[in-house]
Amino acid sequence: MESTQADATTTESTERTAAVLDVAGLRYTYPGSTERTLYGLDFTIHEGEVFGFLGPSGAGKSTTQKVLIGLLEDYDGRAVTLGREVSEWGKDYYQHVGVSFESPNQYLKLTGRENLQLFASLYDGETVDADELLSMVGLDDAADMRVEAYSKGMRMRLNFVRALVHSPELLFLDEPTTGLDPRNARIVKNIVHDLQQQGTSVFLTTHDMTVADELCDRVAFIVDGEIPVIDTPSNLKKEHGAPLVNVEYRQNGLLETAQFTLDSIGDDEAFQRLLATSNVERIHSSEATLEDVFIDVTGRELV
């Protein structure tokens, strides 16, 4: 169950905005299964918030996302998106939400531009120009190339902007930087930041803690269908990991590393002795990573 501290750690910015997604007691069991997949999840996403849903494979990330986008029915509990229970929405739901799955699903015989134009035709309202979307992710030169000739990274970028065709209020992203090189991953992250500034809310599922740390206002850890904690990445790292100082030094010709706690380093005799007796080559500080925190909180590796 989500901790009471998690309830109290909503950031000041989200406190002032309306909830676009409100989940309470969400439970789900797949038909024919005797074991439940989701065990009473509770969380809220606010307008303009990037909310990370983090966990290893099989933790319940995809199941939760499928419930929230209406692909899985017969759930128990409350799942209200944009003011209406998911189960009560009709097809008009997809006029308001955008979804980018981890595995691209495109028409391979069509070009990148034709794919976007086709999907744009499915929406009732105003849509973003296909060439503008392609340019956003560096695919303008491949606009007239059949998607079957695209690399995996190109398909992932096309998959991402396809979710933006109708300027959704709520965006579901599943591992949005998978298969991308660092440059294109940065482009996608920058677009997410820009969308957030425009008021778009984002539900981000990932097992990549670096992406979550960079993008998310708050994160929820999910393991075995339960959420043990929700908080900001900064708060989690402060609470569960002490700042450290790493010292690299030479001993008998070999490069060695020692680690000390930053808070007590001024009175640490071993640190003072190392500085006085060894050839120190490098000193740098570090903090716990979000992955370190996840392992500390859940006792599970991100695999």
N, C-alpha and C positions, 0 to 999 in steps of 0.2 A: 504494500500500500504506500501511497505517496506520503512523505513525512510532513508533519505540521510546519516544520521550518520551511519546506518547499512552498507551502501555501503563503508564507509571509515574505517570500523573497521576490515577488513580482517587482520588476523595475518601475521607477517613477514614471517613465514614459508610457508603459503599458497600462498603468493604473488610470491614466487620463483618457484612455481610448476604449471604444466598445469592443466586446468580444465578437469575433467572427466565427469562432469555433469553440464550442463548449461541450466537453465530454465528461460524463459522470457515471461511475459504476459500469463501464463498458465491458461486457463479457461476450465471448464468442466461442462456439464449439462447431467444428466442421461436421456436416451431415455424415452420419455413419460412424463417427469417432466417439470413443468413450472418454477421451481426454480433452479437457477444455484448452483452448489456445490463448485466450485473453481472460484475465482474472480481475475484473473490476477496475479498469483504468480511469484515472481522473486527471484532466488537464484542461487548460483554456489557452486559446491563442487570440491575441488582440490585434486590432487594426494596425497594419504597418509593422508587425513583428515577424521576425524570422525565428521559427521555433524548430529546434533540432530534436529528432527522435532517433536516439542512438542505441545501438546494440549489435551483438554478433548475429550471424546467420541463424535463423530458426528461433529468434527471440520473440517474434510477434510483430515486427515492424511492418512487413508487407501486409499481413492480415489486418492490422489496424488501418493502414492506408486504404485497403480495398473496401473495408466497411465504410470509411469516411467519404469515399468517392462513389459509393452506391453499387459496387460490384458484388458485395456479399450482403445478403439479407438475413432476416431472422436473428439479429443480434439482440442482446438484452442490455438494459441500461439506457442512458441518454447520449445522443450524438447530434447536437444541434449545430448546423452550419448556416451562416448568414440568416439567422433568426428562425430557421425551420428545421424540424427533425429530418435527418437524412432520408428515413423511410417514407416521409411524406412528400418529398420532392418528386416531381416528374421529370420528363426529359429536359424541361427548362433549367434544371440544375446545372447542366453543362454549358449553359450560356454564361454562367457566373464563375465557374472554376476551370482551371487549367491543370492538366496532368502530363508529367513527363516521366515515363517509365524508364527503368534502368536498361531494358532491352529495346532497342529501336524497332518500331513497327511501321514501315513505310511501303509505298508502292514502288517497287524496284524499277519497273519499266518507265516510270515517269521521271521527269527531271526534278531537281530540288524546287525550282519555282512552281512547277505544276503540282507537286505535292502540297505545297503551302496554299496555293490557290484553290485546290480541291477541298482542303479542310476548311478554308475560310468560307467557302460556299455553304457550309453546313450551319453557319451561325446567322441569327436573325439581325443582329445589330451591326454597327460599323466595325470593320476589321483593319488590321495593320497591313500595309502594303508588303507583298512577299519580298520584293527586292530590298526593302528597308530591313526586314528581319534577317535576310541572308547576309547583308552587309554587316549587321551587328556582330555576327560570329565568324566573319572572314570567309564566307562562302559565296560572295558575289561573283567571283571568277568561275565558280562551278554551278552557277544558276541554271545553265542549260545543259548540264551533264546529267545523264541518267543516274539515278541513285544506286543502281547495281554496280556502278563504277566507283562509288564513293568508298573511302577507307572507313574503318570502324569509327575513328575519331570524327570524321566528317558526318557520318550518320548520327552520332551522338549530338553533335551541334545542331543538325537539322531537327532532330527529335526535341531538343530543348526549345528552339524558337517556335516549333509547331504549337507548343503549349501556350505561347504568347500571342497567337494570331488574333484573339478576340479581347485582348487586354483584360484578363480575368481579375476579379477581386481577391480570390484566394487561389494560390498556386501550390500544387503538390509536386515536389521534386524528389525523385528516387535516385540516389547516387548520381547527381548531375555532372560530376567531373570524371566519372569512370571512363577510362579509355582515352582521356585527353592528355596531351603533352602539357608541361607547365605553362606555356604561353597561352594556349587556348583555355586551360582551366582558369587562369587569371581573368580572361575575358568573360567567361561565364560568371565568375564570382562578382566581377564589377557590375554586370547586368543585374544580378540579384540585388546588389546594394542600391543600384539606381531604382529598381522597381520598389524596393522598400521605401525609399525617399518619396516615391509617388503615392504611397499609401497601400501598396499591395501587401497582403499577408502571405507568408510562406510556411508550409509544413514540409520540412526537409528530413527525409529518412536517409541515414548513412551509417557506415561503420568506420568512416574516415574521420578520426577525431581532429585532424588538422583543419579540414574543411569546416567542420562544426565550430571549431574555436574561432576561425576567421569570420564566419558568416552569422552565427546565431546570437540572438539576444538572450535566449534561455535555451537550456537543453533538458531533455528527459532521458534518463537511462532506463532501458527496458531489458529485462532478462526473464526468460521463462514466463512470458505473458504478464509480468508485473512491473510496476514502476517504483523503484526504491527511493528515487530522489529526483527533484526538479529544481534547477537553480541557474544562475548565470554562470558561464564558464569561469569568469573571474572569481566569483565567490567560491566556487567548487575548488579551484586551485589553491586559493588562500586557506580554505578550511582543511583540505586533505593533503596538502603538501607543503613542507617547509622550504623556504628559499635556500639554495645550496651554493657553495663555492667549490669549483673543481680546480685542482692544481695539478699541472703536468710538470714533472721534474725528471732529471737524469740521475740514475743510480747504477754505478758499475757499467756505464755505457748504455744502459737500457732505459727507455722512456717509460716512466711509471705515472700513475694517476692516483691522487688522494682526494677525498671529498669531505667537506666540513659544512656544518650548519651555519648559515650566515648570521643568525641572531646572536650566536655566542662566539663568533670567530675572534673577537677582540681579546677574550680571556682563554682561548683554546691553546694550551701549552704545546700540544702536538703540532698545531699550525705554526706557532712561533719557532719551534725547534726545526721544522721542515724548512722554513725560510732561512734560518741561520746556517744550516748544515748542508743544504742541497742546492744543486744548480737548477733553479726554477725557470722553466721556459715559458709557461703560460698560466694565467689565472683568469678564470671567467665565472660569472654567476649564472645560475639557472633556476627555474622554478619547475614544479611538477607539471607535467603535461596533462591534457584532458584524458589521454589514455591511461596514464598513471592513476588518475583519480577514479576512472571507471573500474580498474582492477581492484583498487582499494575499497571502493564502495560495494562492488558486486562479487568480488572474488573470482571473476571470470575473465578470460582472455578474449580479445576481439578477433575471433576466427570465424 
